[in-house]
Amino acid sequence: MPDPAIGRAVPRRDGVAKVTGRARYIDDLTMPGMLHGVTVRSPVARGIIRDIRYGSGVPWDEITVVQASDIPGRNVVALILEDQPYLADERVNHPEEPILLLAHRDKQMLEEARRLVTFDIEPLDPVFTIDEALSGERVIWGDDNIFKSYLVGRGDVDRAFDEAAIIVEGAYETGAQEQLYIEPNGMMAVAGPDSGVTVWGSMQCPYYVHKSLAGLFGWSVERIRVVQMETGGGFGGKEEYPSVIAGHVALLAWKSGRPVKMIYDRAEDMAATTKRHPSRTRHRTAVSADGRLLALEIDFVIDGGAYCTLSPVVLSRGTIHASGPYFCPNIRIRGRAVATNAPPHGAFRGFGAPQSIFALERHMDRVALAIGVAPEELRRRNFIRPGQVSAVGQVMRDPVDMSAILSRALDMSSYHEKRGRFDRENVRGRTRRGIGLATFMHGAGFTGSGEDHLASIVTVEGTRDGRVRVLSASTEIGQGTNTIFAQIAADTLRLDVEDIEIAQPDTAFVPNSGPTVASRTCMVVGRLLENACRNLQHVLIDSGHLTSASGDFKPACVAYVEERGTLRASAQYQPREGAHWDDERYEGDAYGSYAWAAYVAEVTVDLDTYEIHVDDFVAVQEVGRVIHPVLATGQIEGGVAQAIGWALYEDVVWREGRMANSQMTNYIMPTSADLPTIRVHFEEVPYEGGPGGAKGIGELPMDGPAPAIANAVAHATGVDVRRVPLTPEALAQMLEVARV
Amino acid sequence: MSDRTLRIRFEINGGSGDVETHPMARLLDVLREQLHLTGTKEGCGEGECGACSILLNGRLVNSCLIPAVHAEGAKIVTIEGVATGDQLHAVQRAFIECGGAQCGICTPGMVLAAADLLARNPSPTLDEIRSGLSGNLCRCTGYMRIFAAVVTAMREGVPT
């Protein structure tokens, strides 16, 4: 049998196609007779649509126009609630809200047509900030502007505060962040009364799109087909929004009777689609003089924008992660997602956890300062240990050792030596240096009973030449799904990775393995793949073609297919044994496993320009077994880079609910010249619930860098950093405040 | 803008190109839509991201900012012209080996930028690699694996 593939850097599946430019993304597709589609959007944040005017200058009779009244089924984007329309009908609730769709074969004329549409909208008073939303002075959503709230915790928090000698308080804020996948969103559709609707596009979750289209057309799901093309980055930004674009392009195709392609340009993609939720977190902490956490009270609020979309689940993850990798006997966490008249905020790597972890990890440094204990020491004294319970009552069953992870990170970064040296040297010159850390965890897979409800399925089939094809809806979006799936299947079946094919996600052929989100693809879907492969072996064992699972799969498969035609097996997710989750009380085993990490950032602050540069970055984590060392390292480095962007450069400027800097020219993401060397180390502790021992990895690296950097800046300058991004302007202001 | 079109002839990926187009059409669109060379990508349309990088007369340019008329008589190399048949360029091999490509949308431009960097400077320092690739944005990798790919290709020796 071949060498095991797991643990080796086997060649990436899509490598050759991508380095030669042969990989096919949605904008690379054309069809005969194809039209282009565009969206006409609301110029205002909130109001009542009184009239739509079509200015003269283009042949309107040649242009396909779709408005809300053209929708054959339900005008609802199917997500958690049913509050978001595909096209605004009477009211608009945020800038850039889609109102009309246009299609024509000539892109230039279409642009002119878009400009010639004007709306007469009677304005209503909007709400733009978390405080305005919470005040309830103007109600723009539901009864109280609150999409969702949670109250979780344990112990007797009030009593602990009454008895505490030391209480540390603080409020922390994080800004919106654009996912900025380099391939803008795009879709193509054909639609007809006989053929139904087929959509091709850039997406993370084919079955989300599938479900939403079925409702939009009022058809049974068999008449809808969704195909994922090569996808040029997602990071959560192609989780929910593609359902909107797919619906739009399908409506245009339906009305025109022609294939229609809609590709967003960069400015439209940045201004109109989802971003990371802005947040505000208030902490109140009771702590003993020797640094034991006695009580945590945390109030976590995220700005969801105008519609509910995925805010309840973003809030859930942020709430559950708000108390971090620490044990505290008394915890109360309140989480609220509020409505504002901004475009809906949505999924972005980390999904609420980076926001609440930023607050906690910055707060931990402030608690340490207040009681005169070193930041790493305060953390060490409070790390959660096996057998202890989390804020929502999850008993930690896995052998977590945060202290060892932290020690490794401190060693790799020469933390103690540098901390002392910077303290001595930060007295002269016009630069200051600092070093800071963050310790954190990230739960993999859907929260609580989420995976039970998804009940994901993976199918594998043997081919006539003894190869195996993997059928799943889990998408390759750059993170390496196809490569690790080949490794997992190959090792289970004792085949070479070259013998594994990965089918293109196409709802006409692949089962629903769930969305490609929440760090679940490797751990949850990979495990299903492992099980499906075992089931495939059992089919061959039951038929007598294979004597045992360790037998030679290939000839058995060839013989079986020759005799019987089709060799297939599937596996469906089964609730984890011994795991309990109470949806009502929001209590229990929140995640199947957690990845654990300690990150250290070293910075230089220029006191004349207020620029902050990250000079060194150490990322130590335990993600179970590493399936593919190069891909896993790439996931950590890429996530750290995005988080450095969030911490220092990426500033969404809001003007009346609209992103004012919706260009790559003025929304600044890190270039290759901006980043430090990112040093990655994995502590490998195999997790028995994951394929080959792996846990989730993708979101983890988004959580730690911002607080580590903020703590380093605080160390360098003495500024009490309370928010990110730390742009030069923001730091200048903080330094001014510190001087007064 | 007038509707007048112009015939433009150039050398592309070792062959000849001959298109009828508006003189101010973006070279990116001419490549993608008229010549069906879709390996060149559009990420921003304003010269910031470098996904549309090509070599024009030996210089790395953003094809979204180049009017088609500038291609007259020029020598163009796109990502489709980097490999020799099935034989990948050393930079392409290194990108696969080192994990330099993730989602792949910046990769064609990044491969051209890396090959161009090595052609001009066969043994760049890490700082030279950092600044040499800073016109090409990647949102997936954090660039570290791309730097590793450039170093690996450099050690292999890149054909010029």
Interface residues (C-beta under 8 A of the other chain):
Chain A: A9 P11 R12 D14 G15 V16 A17 K18 V19 T20 G21 R22 A23 R24 Y25 D27 D28 Q179 L180 Y181 I182 E183 P184 E230 T231 G232 G233 G234 F235 D265 R266 I477 G478 Q479 G480 V630 L631 T633 G634 E637 G638 G639 V640 A641 Q642 Q663 M664 T665 M669 P670 T671 S672 A673 L675 T677 I678
Chain B: R32 L37 T38 G39 T40 K41 E42 G43 C44 G45 E46 E48 C49 A51 T78 I79 E80 V82 A83 L88 Q92 F95 I96 E97 C98 G99 A101 Q102 C103 G104 I105 C106 T107 P108 V111 I129 R130 S131 L133 S134 G135 N136 L137 C138 R139 C140 T141 G142 Y143 M144 R145 I146 F147
